[in-house]
Amino acid sequence: MEEKAIANRDVNEVIFDAIRDTGYEDDFRNAITRIQAPVLVVWGMEDRVINYRNADVFVERIPDARKVLLEGVGHAPMVEVPEESARLFREFVATATGQGK
């Protein structure tokens, strides 16, 4: 996965620049403020595609959002650490539905 990401870096930069230039980023930041459901933001701190600090955008703008940063994990926590991702999700759902700890 890392080799593919490195090989596609130039293409990805063009795509991300195009998204920024269209104003989509501002629309996105505004749209997420309307989310009413509890949200779990799980981000790998070794993410080389989108920096983990971007998780703050979600928790700052989405009411009732919770952030978990995973050390030693990259862009795809659900692939890289599936057991940990599943555990976090199960705990979050249990807590959000009042069935948890």
N, C-alpha and C positions, 0 to 999 in steps of 0.2 A: 504494500500500500504506500509506503514511504517513497519507494522508487517511482511509482506512478505519479504521486503528488509532485515530486521534484521534476519529473519529466514534463508535467503539465503546468508548471509554475507560470510560464509566460502567458499561456492561454487563460489560466485562472485570474491572473492580474488584469487582463483585458476585460474579462467578465465582471469582476468586482468593480473596476473603474466605471464600466458602463452602467452598472446598477447605481453607483453613487451619482453619476452625472444625470441620470433620469429623474432624480428627486425621490426615487422609490424608498431610499433609506429614511427620509423624513416622514413619508407616508407610513412606512412600517412602524417607526417609533411612535407615531400618533395612534395607529390602529391597535397596537398591543395594549394601550391604556384602557381599551374597552373590554378586555378579557375579564370575565366575571368568575371563572372557575379557578380553584387553586392550581398553581403551576409549580412544578419541580424543574428547576434548571440544573442539569448535570453537565459539567464541562471539564474536559481534561486540561490540566495545566501545561501539558506539552503539545497542545494543539498548534500545528504549524499552518493551518488553513485560516482559522479565525482565532485571534488571541483570546485567551480565557478571560481577560478583563472585560470583554464584551458581555459577559454574563451579568455584569452590573446594570447594563441597559435594561435587561428584562426585569430584574428585581426592583429597580428603581421605578419602573413605569407600570408594572403589572401589580395591581392590588393582590395581596395574599400570595405572592411568589416567594419561593424558598430556593436558595442557591447551595449547591454542593460542588466543590472543586476537588478533583481527583488528581493527586500527585502521581507522576510517572505514566500518565495516560494522555493519549493524543486526541485526535479529532473524532474518534468513534468509540466512546466508552462502551456502548452496547455491544460492540464487536470485540474490543480489546479486553474488557473485564465484564463479561456478560453476567456472571454470578453477582458481582457487586452492584451492577446496574439494576438487576432484577430485585435484589434485596432493598436497595434504596427506593425503587418504585413501589414495591409492596408496602414498605413502612409508610411511605408518603400517602398512598391511597388509604391505608388503614387509619392513619391520623386524620386525613381530610374528611373521611366518612364517619369519624367518631368511633371507629372500631379498634383504634390503636392504643398504644401505651398511655 
